[in-house]
């Protein structure tokens, strides 16, 4: 198995990654925004993509469907990515071989994660928010059979490009998405659709003293906020997650409340920007 999270010798951050031949890819992630972003990017390079919401759902799909590659989130409800990977590596009754390449995508990126993911059987990992070019380079490196086949890139449809919300980091978010303003707008729409419910669930978890749920929800908000360039919200979500993990109830409540205020301002900014440009929310 490869022990690298990307292939630094192939190209720099701004260079066009090599193109892999068309693959069947299973994306396993509990966040709709992450799934949609990954699906669009992979489909745009000619790959066929299926989605699973957690590790258990992925194993159910893998009983009947074969894939060339699995892109696996690490922290998910029901069954996380590490456990799912271990079971895939140990199984003999799935439609994929035990050695099917698995790329981890994680918002953790902590010291020691690299070794931990490899020990679980993953071939490579990428830290969220994922730079799309790095994702494609990593696919190229862990699926050598795909190298050089030259899959045809799907044509890009023209879309209105609204300015983003007044959140720090938006330019970096666009860079991570390969300069695709319209794709960022689609991610902002998903954020707008889903994040209000996430904030309500987080507030309920904090009020109930449910530290595990609070940690999981803050972790989700950390990743989705980073994806759209809402850096302040992502940082507060990281602090909220840390407070939940440490069991510090008072700090958790304070950080969660501060996070809710910042996220609501981000949501208001998205609505305002779309209203000014007439960008469709459907």
N, C-alpha and C positions, 0 to 999 in steps of 0.2 A: 504493500500500500504506500501511496505517496505520503510524505510527512510535511508537506508544505501547504500553506493556505492560499497561495497564489504563485504565479510563475514570474518572478521579477526579471528574468533574463529575456523574456519575450518582448516586452514593450513597456514604456513608461506609462504614468497615469493617464495621459491624454491621448495615447496612441490607440489606433484601431486594433482590437484583439483579433487573433486568428479565428477563422470560422470552422466550427466542427460540422460534420455531416449531420443530417437530420436524425434526431434521437427521440425516443419515447421517455419522457421525464415525469416522475411523480414528485409533486411539490407538497410537502407536509408542513402546515403552519396553521395555527388557530386564528390568525388575524387576517380578515378579509383584505385589508389594504396591502399587506405583504404578499398575499396570494395573487392579487390582481396585478401588482407591479411585476412580480416574477413571471407570471403567465404571459403578460404582454411582451415583456422583453424576450422571453424564450420563443414564443410563437413568432415574433418578428424575425427570428433567425431560422425559421423553418422547422422548429421542433414541435412535436405534439405533446400536450401537457394535460395531466390529470391532477386533481386537487384532493387532499385529505386534510381533515381538520385537527387530527391528533395522531399519535402513534398507533393506537388501537385501530382507528379507522384505516390507517395505512396498511396494517397487517391484513385486515379484512380484504382490502383491494388487491393486495399482493398474492392472495390465495388463488386468484383467478386471472390476473392480468400481469403480463411481463413488461418490464421497463429496462432501459439501458442505464438509467441513472436515477438516483433519489436525492432531492434537495430537502434537507431535514432541519426544521427549527429544533432548538434544544429544549426550551422551557414551554411546555404545553400542558393543559389539563388532561385528565383521564390517563394518558400515558405519555411521558416525555420522550424526547428524541434519543436520549442515551439508552433508555430501556428498549425502545423500538429497534434501535440499531443492534443491540446485543441479541435480541430475539431473531432478527433477520440473519445475523451471522451464524446463529446456532440452528436455524431451521433447515429442514430438508424437504418440507412439504409445500413450499411456496413456488409461485410461477417464476421467480427470479432466482438466480444462483446465489449462494451465501456470500459470494464475493462481489456482488453488484456494487459499483461505486456509490458512495454516499458522501455528500458535501453538507457539512453543518453550517447553518446560518444562525448567528446568535447575537443578542444584545449584551451578552456578558463581557467577552473579551478581557477576562481577568488573567492575572499571572497564574500559570499552571493549567489553564483551560486547554491549551494546545495539546499537552500530554494527556489530559483527561479524555479529550475527544478521540484522540488516536487510540488510547487504551480501550475505549468502548467499541472501536472498530470503524470509526469514520476515517475517510481518506484525506479530507481537507476541511478547513473551515474558513468562513468569512465573517467579519464583524458587521453588525447592522449599525447604521444604515449602509447597505451594500452598494458599492460602486458597480454599476452594471458591466462595465468593461472588465472589471476584476472577476466578476461572476463568469463571464464567457471565457476568460483566460483559464480560470480554474477548471471549468468543464473540459476545455481542450486538454488540460494536463492530466486529468484523472480518467478520461475515456479515450485512450490512445487510438482505439479502433476507429474513432470518429475523425481523427486528424486528417486534414487534407481532402476530405470529400467535397468541400465547397458547397454547403447547403445554400440555397437561394434565399436571400432576404426578402421578406414580404414587403410590398410597397406601403409607404406611410401615407395615410389619408390626411389631407389638410384639415386643421381644426382651428377654431378661434383660440387665441392665446391671451387669457386675462392676466393682468398683473397679480402677483400673489399678495397675501396678507402682509401687513407691516411687521414681519417677524424676522429676527436676526437669523442669518444662515441660509436664506432662500437661494442666494447665488450658489452656495456650496451644494444645496440640494439639487439644483438644476445640473450642476457639474456631475454629481453622482448618477444622475439619470441620463447621462450622455448628451446634455444640452437640450433635451426634449421638453420644452415648455408645456406643450399640450399634455404630455404624460404627467407632469407635476400637477397640472390642473385636475386631471382625473384622480390622482391621489388625494388632492385637497377635497374633492367631492366625497370620496369615501370617508375621509377624516371627519368631514362635516356631518355625514350621515350617521356614523357610529360612535363618535366620541362623547356626545351628550349622555348616551346610555352608559358608557364606561364610567363617566364621572359620577353618575347616580349610584352605580353599583359600588364604586370605591367609597363613596360617602356612607352607604349602608354598611359596608364591611367594617369601616372604621368605627361607626357607631355601635356595631355589634361586638367589637373586639375580635373580629375574625382576621387575625394577622396573616394567615396563609392567603386568603382571598385578596386582602389589601395588597400584599406583596406582588401577587400575580397580576392584578389590575394595574398597579403602578409600573410594573415591568412592561406591560403592553403599551401603556401611554408613553413610556420612555422611548420605545422603538418607533411607534407611529409618529410621534411628534418630531423625532429626529429626521424621519424620512421626508417630511414636508418642509424641513428647515426651521421648525419652531424650537430653537436651541434652548431658550429660557425654560419653556415648558418641559423639554426633555431633561434638563438638569434638575428641575424640581421633582420630576417623576423619579429620577434616580435617587434623590435624597429621600423621597417618600418610601421608595422600595427598601432603602437601607434602614430607615427607621422601623419599618414593619419587620424586617428580618431580625433586627436587634431587640424587638419586643418593647420599644420605647413608645408607649401609648400616647403620651402627651406630645412628644415631638412628631409622631405620626399624624395626629389630628391637625397640628399646626401646618405641617408641610402639605398635607392633603388639601386643606382649605386654601392655602396659597396657590397650590397647583391648579385647583378648580378655577380660581379667579383669572390666572394667566391663560389657561386653555380657553376659557369663555371669550377672552379678548381676541385670541387667535381665531376662534370660530366667527366672531363678529367681523373680523378683518376679512376673512374669506368671503362671507356673505356680501360685505360692502364692495369688495373688488369684483365679484361676479355681477353684482347689480349694475356697476358702472359700465361693464363691458357687454352685458347681455348674454353672458356665457350660460348655456343651458345646464340646469341642475338635474336633468333627467337622463 
